[in-house]
Amino acid sequence: MRFVIALILLVLTGCDKESQAEGQAQPASGANSGTRVQGDIALESANGSRATLSYKNVGQKAPTAPFADADGQAVTLADFAGKPLLLNVWATWCPPCKAEMPSLDAVAKLEQNRMNVVVVSQDHEGLTPVIAFFNETGVKNLVPYTDADNAILAAFNNVIALPTTILYDSEGYEVWRIVGAVEWSEAEKAKLLREAD
């Protein structure tokens, strides 16, 4: 019964990778650990998209799993230390992920001096579909990072749905995560980005 309920929740929040909730890593102690309310908050954008904001993993250290930059070189989230980091895990086969990408592109431009916005595609075909999608939609401010081996998903014990966006502080500790697509230009969502320093 728990599995059926979990599966229904994952389908409702976005594109899903089959997974189970057991084994989720526990939050580590970080600068922001314990400073936020533990729980989930429903978000709805004006365009009708729905998502869930969670502070359950606040203080958890960013994973060290490698993924590829646009030149095929291995990078990790630690390479972006020193500024807040907005990580978005997505795929071109996921409609909510694609719908969210233009507003993430706008965030990347708006926040370029204050925060790193890193979108990591989970497409098994690598860079080709990501570049095609970026060109088709006019995405210009985001680097097409790819994770064809799904190492990022594995680092989260394969329990996150797509899209998932996680805000890390400048020291690499989780502030919050959003499961599902949102419209980042809305004031409520823009305010959330200010929760990391």
Secondary structure by P-SEA (a helix, b strand, c coil): caaaaaaaaaaaacccccccccccccccccccccccccbbbbbbcccbbbbbbbccccccccccbbbbcccccccccccccccbbbbbbbccccaaaaaaaaaaaaaaaaacccbbbbbbbccccccaaaaaaaaaaccccccccccccaaaaaaacccccccbbbbbccccccccccccccccccaaaaaaaaccc
